[in-house]
Amino acid sequence: MKHDLIGLAAFIVFVIIPVYYINQVLVKKLAPRTSFLRFLIYMFTGLALAFVYTFIFVWLLLKFVYGQHQ
């Protein structure tokens, strides 16, 4: 049980690291502080990224973590 929790925490950290770097690239490329339109594009892109990453994260959890108990 304890190993499952540690593995899940490591998986979450492993999944979050690329999102941080993708966000840093978006901030550098879009420069959302320069105009309102760039800010809106940044927000839309961030929300889309969050949706896609959440979908992939949940799919991976269901397939590899909870799918092994069948």
C-alpha positions in Angstrom: 0.0 0.0 0.0 2.8 2.4 0.9 4.7 1.6 -2.3 1.6 2.3 -4.4 1.3 5.7 -2.8 5.0 6.5 -3.4 4.7 5.3 -7.0 1.6 7.5 -7.5 3.3 10.5 -6.1 6.4 9.9 -8.3 4.1 9.5 -11.3 2.4 12.8 -10.6 5.7 14.7 -10.2 6.9 13.0 -13.4 3.8 14.2 -15.3 3.9 17.8 -13.9 7.5 18.6 -14.9 6.9 18.8 -18.6 3.9 21.1 -18.0 6.1 23.5 -16.2 8.6 23.8 -19.1 5.8 24.0 -21.7 4.3 26.9 -19.7 7.7 28.6 -19.6 8.0 28.3 -23.4 4.5 29.7 -23.8 5.3 32.7 -21.6 8.5 33.5 -23.6 6.8 33.0 -27.0 3.5 34.8 -26.3 4.6 37.5 -23.8 1.1 37.8 -22.3 1.9 41.0 -20.4 2.4 43.0 -23.6 -1.2 43.1 -24.9 -4.6 41.9 -24.0 -4.9 39.8 -27.1 -1.7 37.9 -26.3 -3.0 37.4 -22.7 -6.2 35.9 -24.1 -4.3 33.6 -26.4 -2.1 32.6 -23.5 -5.1 31.9 -21.3 -6.8 29.8 -24.0 -3.7 27.9 -24.7 -3.1 27.2 -21.0 -6.7 26.0 -20.6 -6.4 23.7 -23.6 -3.1 22.4 -22.3 -4.6 21.7 -18.9 -7.6 19.9 -20.5 -5.4 17.7 -22.7 -2.9 17.0 -20.0 -5.6 16.1 -17.5 -7.2 13.7 -20.1 -3.8 12.0 -20.8 -3.0 11.8 -17.0 -6.4 10.2 -16.2 -6.1 7.8 -19.2 -2.6 6.7 -18.1 -3.8 6.2 -14.5 -6.8 4.1 -15.6 -4.8 2.1 -18.1 -1.6 1.3 -16.2 -2.3 1.7 -12.5 -5.9 0.6 -12.1 -6.0 -1.7 -15.1 -3.5 -4.1 -13.5 -6.0 -5.1 -10.7 -8.3 -7.0 -13.1 
